[in-house]
Amino acid sequence: MPPAVALFTRDLRVHDNPVLHAAHDDARPGGPVVPLFVLDDAILASDFTCPNRAHFLAESLRDLDAALRSRGAALVVRRGDWVDQVANVAAAAGAATVHVAGDVSGFATRREGRLADRLRDDGRRLVVHADALFVVPPGALTPHARDHMAVFTPYFRRWVALPRREQAPTPRSLSLPGGVDAATVPDGAALCPGPTSPDRLLGGETAARERLTGWLADGLAGYDDQHDALGADGTSRLSPYLHFGCLSPLEVVSRAGKQAGVGPAAFVRQMAWRDFHAQVLAARPDAVRRDYRSRGDRWRADGDEFAAWQHGRTGYPIVDAGMRQLAREGWMHNRARLITAHFLAKTLYLDWRLGAQHFADLLIDGDTANNTMNWQWVAGTGTDSRFNRTYNVVLQARRHDPAGSYVRRYVPELAGLDDAYVHEPWLLPEDARATLDYPERIIDQDLARDRLRSARGLHR
């Protein structure tokens, strides 16, 4: 059998990887496989690449290379035009087939189409595995006469009931064909210069599997009670590993689902949101920049307010804590993401696209589908049926950070305040307030709510 190419993209793992398994099957018995990753210049030159993700990617590629070498092969790394590099490696190896995971963004699907055309012209075949990145691939669940499901609850009911594929076996041994040389994985700085968040997670399947095992043992059971508790930090922090495919989402859901209780059930439900957003973006790739459902917004423009939000200097401690966590860790608690996004889009009434780009500039888990569709959901331009819902961020803080531990952790200038003031420092006596190195509120929430309602033509 001729060699086969396993083209890695966002599936940087050897466990439950349909792409690697299928390439290994193609090359049997004992035939060579080319595990290939191409550093696409089009992505590296775009505003999607940021230092946090570049370093996490480099660490994940080095870990993948080590896993492949322990099985007798190595990761073949190339850089340049993605289609050209894949075609060149396939030709050098004499491969008949290239296997790749199907993705959902407009960029990914266009790139995949160009590769299929190029390989066909070369007498080779591209096999796309739609189930490598998702539990339920986009298009598997569709309503009558429509291309996607726009409401999560009915989607989830069908998602839970749908039969799932078997997990792909992990190849025990692999070999590279002659004429194909591996290359050293570059470090993150070579991919995207610039400082990274000082407390970001380490990339790679090894770290991912250690975190997953620990989470299943110690965190999953209490997830339903703790996942919104900002101070407790009771979330899995698996999202960066899921974004880069260091973990199989199917394996995560399968292992979590083996445990009984409301905690595992709540966690599995949250995992379903990834697939829900993916199938929305697959059907509406323009939603990355265009409102999924326009509300006729005429967004304000205020550079000073946007900068205050970016740097965690809004005067609202819960908002500022979230934004500072993002800068420090390249990650943010999900409840804090909701609060900070709401503050930008509905309190400041600034364009959600500004916020989505800032998150993409820092988040390690800056997944296009999840980041975009979550921002649109919060802004009221997405799939949320209650598109004009508003939150009082102080009430959110008191509900989800009652002791103020989250705020104290990320806004140290407020660490010494009593619980009565940590979420509302403006209630302090004027002389005490003057001693704080902390800004005044940039806006009053009641005025902001009225402004939003007026802008959207609503009435009390």
C-alpha positions as CSV (number, residue, x, y, z in Angstrom):
1,M,0.0,0.0,0.0
2,P,1.3,3.5,-0.7
3,P,1.9,5.9,2.2
4,A,-0.9,8.1,3.5
5,V,-0.8,11.6,4.9
6,A,-2.4,12.5,8.3
7,L,-2.7,16.2,8.0
8,F,-3.1,17.7,11.4
9,T,-4.9,21.0,11.9
10,R,-6.9,21.5,15.1
11,D,-6.5,17.9,16.2
12,L,-3.1,17.8,17.8
13,R,-3.3,14.5,19.5
14,V,-2.7,10.8,19.0
15,H,-5.6,9.5,21.2
16,D,-9.0,9.2,19.4
17,N,-7.8,10.9,16.3
18,P,-9.9,9.7,13.3
19,V,-7.4,11.4,10.9
20,L,-4.3,9.6,12.2
21,H,-6.2,6.3,12.6
22,A,-7.6,6.4,9.0
23,A,-4.1,7.3,7.5
24,H,-2.7,4.4,9.5
25,D,-5.4,2.1,8.2
26,D,-4.8,3.2,4.7
27,A,-1.1,2.4,4.9
28,R,-1.5,-1.1,6.4
29,P,0.1,-3.6,6.8
30,G,3.0,-1.7,8.3
31,G,3.0,0.9,5.7
32,P,4.4,4.4,6.3
33,V,2.4,7.4,7.4
34,V,3.3,11.1,7.0
35,P,2.0,13.0,10.1
36,L,2.1,16.5,8.7
37,F,1.4,20.0,10.1
38,V,1.7,23.0,7.9
39,L,2.3,26.5,9.5
40,D,0.0,28.4,7.1
41,D,1.4,31.8,6.3
42,A,-2.1,33.1,5.6
43,I,-3.0,32.4,9.2
44,L,0.3,33.6,10.7
45,A,0.0,36.9,8.9
46,S,-3.6,37.4,10.0
47,D,-5.1,39.1,13.0
48,F,-6.1,35.7,14.3
49,T,-2.6,34.8,15.4
50,C,-1.5,36.1,18.8
51,P,1.5,35.4,21.0
52,N,-0.6,33.4,23.5
53,R,-2.0,31.0,20.9
54,A,1.3,30.8,19.0
55,H,3.2,29.6,22.1
56,F,0.5,27.2,23.0
57,L,0.5,25.9,19.5
58,A,4.3,25.4,19.5
59,E,4.2,23.5,22.8
60,S,1.3,21.4,21.5
61,L,3.3,20.5,18.3
62,R,6.4,19.6,20.2
63,D,4.3,17.3,22.5
64,L,2.7,15.7,19.4
65,D,6.1,15.2,17.8
66,A,7.3,13.5,21.0
67,A,4.3,11.2,21.0
68,L,4.8,10.3,17.3
69,R,8.5,9.7,17.8
70,S,7.7,7.3,20.7
71,R,5.8,5.3,18.1
72,G,8.6,5.3,15.5
73,A,7.6,8.3,13.4
74,A,7.9,12.1,13.8
75,L,5.9,15.2,13.0
76,V,6.7,16.6,9.6
77,V,6.5,20.4,9.8
78,R,6.4,22.7,6.9
79,R,5.7,26.4,6.5
80,G,4.3,28.4,3.6
81,D,1.2,28.2,1.5
82,W,-0.9,25.5,3.1
83,V,-2.1,23.9,-0.2
84,D,1.3,24.0,-1.9
85,Q,3.1,22.5,1.1
86,V,0.6,19.6,1.6
87,A,0.7,18.8,-2.1
88,N,4.5,18.9,-2.2
89,V,4.8,16.6,0.8
90,A,2.2,14.2,-0.6
91,A,4.1,14.0,-3.9
92,A,7.5,13.5,-2.2
93,A,6.0,10.7,-0.1
94,G,4.2,9.1,-3.0
95,A,1.0,9.2,-1.0
96,A,-2.3,8.4,-2.6
97,T,-4.5,9.8,0.1
98,V,-4.5,12.8,2.5
99,H,-6.7,12.7,5.5
100,V,-7.8,15.9,7.3
101,A,-10.3,17.0,9.9
102,G,-13.2,19.0,8.6
103,D,-13.6,22.5,10.2
104,V,-16.4,25.1,10.0
105,S,-15.0,28.6,9.4
106,G,-15.3,30.2,6.0
107,F,-11.5,30.3,5.8
108,A,-11.1,26.6,6.7
109,T,-13.7,25.4,4.2
110,R,-12.3,27.5,1.4
111,R,-8.8,26.2,2.1
112,E,-10.1,22.6,2.2
113,G,-11.8,23.1,-1.2
114,R,-8.6,24.4,-2.7
115,L,-6.6,21.5,-1.4
116,A,-9.2,18.9,-2.7
117,D,-8.9,20.5,-6.2
118,R,-5.1,20.5,-6.1
119,L,-4.8,16.9,-5.0
120,R,-7.3,15.8,-7.5
121,D,-5.3,17.5,-10.3
122,D,-2.3,15.6,-8.9
123,G,-4.1,12.2,-9.0
124,R,-4.5,12.1,-5.3
125,R,-7.5,12.1,-2.9
126,L,-8.5,14.2,0.0
127,V,-10.6,12.5,2.7
128,V,-12.3,14.9,5.1
129,H,-13.2,13.6,8.6
130,A,-16.2,15.7,9.8
131,D,-16.2,14.0,13.2
132,A,-12.6,14.6,14.3
133,L,-13.2,18.0,15.9
134,F,-16.8,17.6,17.3
135,V,-18.9,15.2,19.2
136,V,-21.7,15.7,16.7
137,P,-20.4,17.2,13.4
138,P,-22.1,20.1,11.7
139,G,-24.9,19.0,9.4
140,A,-25.7,15.9,11.4
141,L,-28.7,17.5,13.0
142,T,-30.9,19.7,10.8
143,P,-34.5,20.8,11.0
144,H,-36.8,20.3,8.0
145,A,-36.0,22.5,5.1
146,R,-33.3,24.4,7.0
147,D,-29.5,24.1,7.1
148,H,-29.0,24.4,10.9
149,M,-30.8,24.5,14.2
150,A,-31.0,28.0,15.7
151,V,-32.3,27.2,19.2
152,F,-30.1,25.3,21.6
153,T,-32.6,23.4,23.7
154,P,-34.2,21.3,20.9
155,Y,-30.7,20.9,19.4
156,F,-29.4,19.5,22.7
157,R,-32.3,17.1,23.0
158,R,-31.4,15.6,19.6
159,W,-27.6,15.9,20.3
160,V,-27.9,13.7,23.4
161,A,-29.9,11.1,21.6
162,L,-27.8,10.8,18.5
163,P,-25.6,7.6,18.3
164,R,-21.9,8.4,18.5
165,R,-19.0,6.9,16.7
166,E,-16.5,4.6,18.4
167,Q,-13.4,6.2,19.6
168,A,-10.5,5.7,17.1
169,P,-7.7,3.4,18.3
170,T,-4.3,5.0,18.9
171,P,-1.7,3.5,16.6
172,R,1.0,1.6,18.5
173,S,3.7,2.0,15.9
174,L,4.2,4.3,12.9
175,S,6.9,4.8,10.4
176,L,7.8,7.6,8.0
177,P,8.4,7.0,4.3
178,G,11.8,7.7,2.7
179,G,12.3,11.1,1.1
180,V,10.3,12.9,3.7
181,D,12.2,14.6,6.5
182,A,10.8,15.9,9.7
183,A,11.7,19.5,10.8
184,T,12.2,21.2,14.1
185,V,9.1,22.7,15.5
186,P,9.7,26.5,15.8
187,D,9.1,28.2,19.2
188,G,6.2,30.5,19.8
189,A,8.2,33.6,19.4
190,A,9.2,32.7,15.9
191,L,5.6,32.3,15.0
192,C,4.3,35.5,16.6
193,P,6.7,37.8,18.4
194,G,5.4,39.6,21.5
195,P,4.8,39.1,25.2
196,T,2.5,36.3,26.4
197,S,0.2,36.2,29.4
198,P,2.4,35.4,32.4
199,D,0.1,32.7,33.9
200,R,-1.1,31.0,30.7
201,L,-1.6,27.2,30.5
202,L,1.1,24.9,29.0
203,G,0.1,23.4,25.7
204,G,0.1,19.8,24.5
205,E,-1.8,16.5,24.8
206,T,0.3,15.4,27.8
207,A,-0.8,18.4,29.9
208,A,-4.3,18.1,28.5
209,R,-4.8,14.5,29.6
210,E,-3.3,15.2,33.0
211,R,-5.8,18.0,33.5
212,L,-8.7,16.0,32.2
213,T,-7.9,13.1,34.6
214,G,-7.6,15.4,37.6
215,W,-10.8,17.3,36.6
216,L,-12.9,14.1,36.3
217,A,-11.6,12.9,39.7
218,D,-11.9,16.1,41.6
219,G,-14.0,18.7,39.8
220,L,-16.7,17.1,37.7
221,A,-19.1,16.0,40.5
222,G,-19.5,19.6,41.8
223,Y,-19.7,21.2,38.4
224,D,-23.4,22.1,38.5
225,D,-23.0,23.9,41.9
226,Q,-19.6,25.5,41.2
227,H,-19.3,26.4,37.5
228,D,-20.7,29.9,38.0
229,A,-18.8,30.5,41.3
230,L,-16.1,32.9,40.2
231,G,-14.2,32.8,43.4
232,A,-14.1,29.0,43.5
233,D,-12.9,28.7,39.9
234,G,-14.8,25.4,39.6
235,T,-14.5,25.0,35.8
236,S,-12.4,22.5,34.0
237,R,-10.1,24.9,32.1
238,L,-10.1,22.4,29.3
239,S,-11.2,24.8,26.6
240,P,-7.7,25.6,25.2
241,Y,-7.0,21.9,24.8
242,L,-10.3,21.4,23.1
243,H,-9.7,24.3,20.8
244,F,-6.3,22.9,19.6
245,G,-7.6,19.3,19.6
246,C,-5.1,18.2,22.3
247,L,-8.2,16.4,23.7
248,S,-10.9,14.7,21.7
249,P,-14.3,16.2,22.6
250,L,-15.9,12.8,22.1
251,E,-13.5,11.3,24.6
252,V,-14.2,14.1,27.1
253,V,-17.9,13.7,26.8
254,S,-17.7,9.9,27.0
255,R,-15.6,9.9,30.1
256,A,-17.6,12.5,31.8
257,G,-20.9,10.8,30.9
258,K,-19.8,7.6,32.6
259,Q,-20.3,9.4,36.0
260,A,-23.8,9.8,37.4
261,G,-25.2,12.9,38.9
262,V,-26.1,16.5,38.0
263,G,-22.5,17.7,37.8
264,P,-21.6,15.4,34.9
265,A,-24.9,16.1,33.1
266,A,-24.4,19.8,33.4
267,F,-20.9,19.6,32.1
268,V,-21.9,17.5,29.1
269,R,-24.6,20.0,28.3
270,Q,-22.0,22.8,28.2
271,M,-19.9,20.7,25.8
272,A,-22.9,20.5,23.5
273,W,-22.7,24.3,23.1
274,R,-19.4,23.8,21.1
275,D,-21.1,21.7,18.5
276,F,-24.2,24.0,18.5
277,H,-22.1,27.0,17.7
278,A,-20.1,25.1,15.1
279,Q,-23.1,24.1,13.2
280,V,-24.4,27.7,13.2
281,L,-21.2,29.1,11.9
282,A,-20.9,26.3,9.3
283,A,-24.3,27.4,7.9
284,R,-23.6,31.1,8.4
285,P,-19.9,31.7,7.9
286,D,-20.5,35.4,7.4
287,A,-21.5,35.6,11.1
288,V,-17.9,36.1,12.0
289,R,-18.3,39.8,10.9
290,R,-22.0,40.2,10.3
291,D,-24.9,40.2,12.7
292,Y,-26.6,36.8,12.7
293,R,-29.8,38.6,13.3
294,S,-29.5,42.4,12.9
295,R,-31.2,44.6,15.5
296,G,-30.5,47.8,13.5
297,D,-27.9,48.8,16.0
298,R,-26.0,52.0,15.5
299,W,-23.1,51.3,17.8
300,R,-21.4,54.1,19.7
301,A,-17.7,54.8,19.2
302,D,-15.8,55.8,22.2
303,G,-12.1,55.0,22.3
304,D,-11.6,56.0,25.9
305,E,-14.4,53.7,27.2
306,F,-13.1,50.8,25.0
307,A,-9.6,51.3,26.4
308,A,-10.9,51.4,29.9
309,W,-12.7,48.1,29.3
310,Q,-9.7,46.5,27.7
311,H,-7.4,47.3,30.5
312,G,-9.8,46.6,33.4
313,R,-10.2,50.2,34.5
314,T,-14.0,50.7,34.1
315,G,-14.6,51.3,37.8
316,Y,-16.8,48.2,38.1
317,P,-14.7,45.7,40.0
318,I,-16.2,42.5,38.6
319,V,-15.7,43.7,35.0
320,D,-12.2,44.8,35.7
321,A,-11.3,41.5,37.4
322,G,-12.4,39.6,34.3
323,M,-10.5,41.7,31.9
324,R,-7.4,41.5,34.1
325,Q,-7.7,37.7,34.4
326,L,-7.8,37.6,30.6
327,A,-4.6,39.6,30.3
328,R,-2.8,37.6,33.0
329,E,-3.8,34.1,32.0
330,G,-5.0,34.2,28.4
331,W,-8.2,32.7,29.7
332,M,-11.3,34.0,31.5
333,H,-13.9,32.3,33.6
334,N,-17.1,31.7,31.6
335,R,-19.3,33.7,33.9
336,A,-16.8,36.6,33.7
337,R,-16.9,36.4,29.9
338,L,-20.6,36.9,30.0
339,I,-20.4,39.8,32.4
340,T,-17.5,41.6,30.6
341,A,-19.1,41.0,27.1
342,H,-22.4,42.3,28.4
343,F,-20.8,45.4,29.8
344,L,-19.1,46.3,26.5
345,A,-22.1,45.5,24.2
346,K,-25.1,46.5,26.3
347,T,-23.8,48.8,29.0
348,L,-21.3,50.8,26.9
349,Y,-23.2,50.0,23.7
350,L,-20.0,49.5,21.8
351,D,-19.8,47.1,18.8
352,W,-19.5,43.4,19.8
353,R,-17.0,42.9,17.1
354,L,-14.5,45.1,19.0
355,G,-14.8,42.9,22.0
356,A,-14.7,39.7,20.0
357,Q,-11.4,40.8,18.4
358,H,-9.9,41.8,21.8
359,F,-10.8,38.3,23.2
360,A,-9.3,36.7,20.1
361,D,-6.1,38.8,20.6
362,L,-5.6,37.2,24.1
363,L,-7.6,34.0,24.5
364,I,-5.7,30.7,24.1
365,D,-9.0,29.1,23.4
366,G,-10.0,31.8,20.8
367,D,-12.2,29.4,18.9
368,T,-13.8,31.2,15.9
369,A,-17.2,29.6,16.3
370,N,-17.5,29.8,20.1
371,N,-16.0,33.3,20.4
372,T,-18.1,34.8,17.7
373,M,-21.4,33.2,18.5
374,N,-21.1,33.8,22.3
375,W,-20.4,37.4,21.6
376,Q,-23.4,37.7,19.3
377,W,-25.5,35.8,21.9
378,V,-24.6,38.4,24.6
379,A,-25.0,41.4,22.2
380,G,-28.5,40.2,21.3
381,T,-27.6,39.8,17.6
382,G,-27.2,36.0,17.8
383,T,-29.3,33.0,18.6
384,D,-30.7,34.3,22.0
385,S,-34.5,34.7,21.8
386,R,-34.4,37.2,24.6
387,F,-32.1,39.5,22.7
388,N,-32.7,42.6,24.8
389,R,-32.0,40.9,28.2
390,T,-29.8,43.1,30.4
391,Y,-27.8,42.3,33.5
392,N,-27.0,44.4,36.5
393,V,-23.3,43.6,36.8
394,V,-23.2,44.4,40.6
395,L,-26.0,41.9,41.2
396,Q,-24.1,39.4,39.1
397,A,-21.0,40.1,41.2
398,R,-22.8,39.6,44.5
399,R,-24.5,36.4,43.2
400,H,-21.4,34.8,41.7
401,D,-18.6,36.2,43.8
402,P,-20.3,36.9,47.2
403,A,-17.2,37.0,49.2
404,G,-15.3,39.1,46.7
405,S,-12.5,36.6,46.4
406,Y,-12.5,36.7,42.5
407,V,-12.2,40.5,42.6
408,R,-9.6,40.5,45.3
409,R,-7.5,38.0,43.3
410,Y,-7.4,40.1,40.1
411,V,-7.9,43.7,41.4
412,P,-5.4,43.8,44.2
413,E,-6.0,47.5,44.9
414,L,-9.4,46.5,46.3
415,A,-8.1,43.5,48.3
416,G,-8.3,45.3,51.7
417,L,-11.9,46.4,51.3
418,D,-14.7,45.0,53.4
419,D,-17.2,42.7,51.6
420,A,-19.8,45.6,51.7
421,Y,-17.6,47.7,49.4
422,V,-15.5,45.3,47.3
423,H,-18.1,45.2,44.5
424,E,-19.2,48.8,45.0
425,P,-16.2,50.9,46.0
426,W,-18.1,54.1,45.1
427,L,-20.2,53.6,48.3
428,L,-17.1,54.3,50.4
429,P,-16.9,57.6,52.2
430,E,-15.2,60.2,50.0
431,D,-12.0,60.4,52.0
432,A,-11.6,56.6,51.9
433,R,-12.3,56.5,48.2
434,A,-9.6,59.1,47.6
435,T,-7.0,56.7,49.0
436,L,-7.7,54.0,46.4
437,D,-5.7,53.7,43.3
438,Y,-8.9,52.7,41.4
439,P,-11.0,54.6,38.9
440,E,-14.4,56.0,39.3
441,R,-17.2,54.3,37.3
442,I,-17.1,55.3,33.6
443,I,-20.9,55.1,33.3
444,D,-24.0,54.6,35.4
445,Q,-25.8,51.3,34.8
446,D,-29.3,52.8,34.9
447,L,-28.5,55.4,32.3
448,A,-26.8,52.8,30.1
449,R,-29.8,50.6,30.2
450,D,-32.1,53.4,29.2
451,R,-29.7,54.3,26.3
452,L,-29.8,50.7,25.0
453,R,-33.5,50.6,25.1
454,S,-33.8,53.9,23.3
455,A,-31.3,52.9,20.7
456,R,-33.2,49.7,20.0
457,G,-36.6,51.5,20.0
458,L,-37.9,49.8,23.1
459,H,-40.2,51.2,25.7
460,R,-40.5,50.5,29.4
